[in-house]
Amino acid sequence: MVEAVLVIVPVVSVVSVVSVVLTGLFAGLFFAFSVAVMPGLRRVGDRAMIATMRGVNAAILNPLFALVFAGAVAALATVVLYAAAGAWVAAGWASAAAAGLVAALVVTFAANVPRNDALEAAGAAEDIADPAAVRGAFESAWVRWNHVRGWASAAALVCAVVAVAVR
């Protein structure tokens, strides 16, 4: 039993740190969109906004972005490892962190991704007959849901940090 605990402790530490870092990157991405990217795009014309968001949506689908999204998996693994180590308070905080990340993922796939897909389906910005209508169908709802997933992931980050602190 002692050997098992000695093996679990370093693994818990590594997974905990990875979880916090990935959760921070996750929250930071949505924060950056909320406070810089989308307010900046609000200042440009309809076609420029559509073209830029289509470019961002294509560029963001890469291995580094996938790694950040794997933070939710690391958070869930942290819950299991804390529980296995008998760190019940930390497991509770890690569970709250995982719930926040799962909420952000649900919002992403239920609200933001469908709007991204609709923007892609509208076609190239220069070919859209009514870019103001396409933008109108996309922007305000996308921004609102981005704020929701940003707050959920920020709360997850706080919970992940507390989980590490109380362990």
N, C-alpha and C positions, 0 to 999 in steps of 0.2 A: 504494500500500500504506500509506503514512504517513497519508493522508487517511482510509482505512478504520479504522485504529487510533485516530485522533483522534475519530472518530464513535463507535466502540465503547466507548471508555473512559468517557465520560459516561453512556452508556446502561447500561453495566455497573454504574456507581456507583448510579444511580437504582434500577435493578431490584434490586440487592443490598440497598439500604436498605429498599425496599418488602418484599422477601422476609423480611428480619429482623423488621421490624415486624409483618407479618402472621403470621409463625411465632410470635412472642411472644404475640400476641393469641390465636392458636390454642391454644398451650400454657396460657396464662392462663385461658382458658375452662374447660378440663378440670380445671386445678388448683383453680379456684374451686368447681367441682362436688365435687371430692374432699375439700376441706378445710372447706367451709362449707355448700353447698346440701344435699348428701346427708346429712351428719351432722345438720344442722338438721331435715331431714325425718324422720330416724330417730326423732326425739323426738315426733313427732305421731302421731295415730291413723291407722288404715288408710285411712279414707275421705278424710281431709284430705291424706294423702300422695298418694293416687291423683288426687284433684282437682287438687292443685298440680302434679304432674308432667304431667298432661294439659294444664294451662294453659301450663306452660313449653314443652312440646313444640309447642304451637300458636304461641306467641309467638316462638319462636326461628327459625322459618322466615320470615326477612325478608331484605331486600337487604344489610344490614350483616353479618349472619351469613354470607351467601353470599360476600361480599367476603373475609371472614376465611378461609373455605374455599378461596378462590382463591389463598391463600398457597402452596399446594402447586404451583400452576401457575407462580407467580412463582419459586419455588425451582427448578423444573425449567428455567425460562428462564435463571436465573442460571447453572446448570451449562453450558448451551449457550454463553452469552455468555462465561463464563470460558474455556471451551475455545477459542472463536473468538479470544479475546485472547491465547491462549497461556499463561494462568495455570493451569497443570496442578494445582498443589497446591491452589489455591483451588477448582478444579473438582472435585477429589476430595472436599474437605470439603463443598462444595455438593451433591454427589451423595449423601453421607451424610445431609445435611439433608433432601434430597428423599425419600430412602428412609424416613426416620423419619416424614415427613408422609404418605407413601403408606401406611405401616403403620398410622398412626392413622386414616386414611380407611378402610382395609380393615376395621379393627376396628369403626369407627363403623357402616359399612354392613352388616357381617356379624353383629355382635353387639348393638350398642346400638339401632339403628333397628328391627330386628325386635321387640325388647322394647317399644320405644315404640309400635309398631304394634299389638302384642298388648294393651297397656294401653288404647289408644284403642278397640280392638275390644271390650273388656270392657264399655264403656259408661260412662255417668255414674256417679260414685262413689256417689251416693245410690241408684242403681238396682241395684247389684251385690249379689247375694244373699250371697256369701262374700268380702268385701273382703280378709280376711286371706290367703286363698288367692291372690287376684289379686296382692296385694302381694308375697307370698312367691315367686311365679313371676317377678316383675319385679326386685325391689330388689337382692338380693345379687349376682346375676349382672350386672346393669346396672352396679352400683358397681365390681365387680371389673374389668370390661372398660373402664370409664371410667378406672380407675387405669392400665391397660395403655396406653390411647391417650394418657393424660396423660404418662406416662414417655416414650413414643415421641416425642411432640411436644416435650417438654422437651429430650430428646437432640437432636432436630432443631434446636432453637433454639441450643443450644451449638455444633453443627456449622456453622450458618449464620453465627454470630458469628465463629467461627474462620476460616471462608472469607473473610469481609470483612477480618479482621485480617491474614491471610497474603497477600492480594492485593496 
